[in-house]
Amino acid sequence: MLPMLTGRGREHHGEILREAAALVDEGKLRPLLDGTRYTLADVADAHRSVESGTADGKVVVDVEP
């Protein structure tokens, strides 16, 4: 975040993001998602999973309109 906020190292940060985007485009970089899906009603359970370290990757909370 500092390069975006301060401007220092912004070009290098941009290079890193471009490389990451290329890896995503090539299918070589994908997010690791926890297998459990939560709803807003279960958001406290989702938070406990993250806080306790039992979540395996990113936690998804489905928000329905």
ABEGO torsion letter per residue (X at the ends): XAAAAAGBGAAAAAAAAAAAAAAAAAGABBBBBBABBBBAAAAAAAAAAAAAGABBEBBBBBBBX
